[in-house]
């Protein structure tokens, strides 16, 4: 059985939230002044942190999870990568799919979360933190 490692204070740092995410809703930016504790070695300069407001069981994300997101200014992601996309001002989280002329955001069962032509990749999720 895997042993849980305790993270000491020197191994963590406080970062500001970029906002709260809910599947299919606008990013709630009222939390941007709030700071959250993350493992210092797990976040790089330029990455942003979102808190998940409502669980998304289709991709095994629960309410309260923190998502460390690597911005993708170029709008590119690898097929299968977990990403945050924006569609008409609303955020969606899922696996990017770009093959055989298809472009979609999928859940863990490969069902379409959205395939709207207006999808723009905000960034790739590099880590899901579940402190609770």
PyMOL commands that set and color helices and strands:
alter all, ss='L'
color gray80, all
select helices_A, chain A and resi 9-11+29-31+40-42+57-59
alter helices_A, ss='H'
color red, helices_A
select strands_A, chain A and resi 12-21+35-39+48-52+66-71+82-87+90-99+102-106+112-114+120-129
alter strands_A, ss='S'
color yellow, strands_A
deselect
rebuild
show_as cartoon
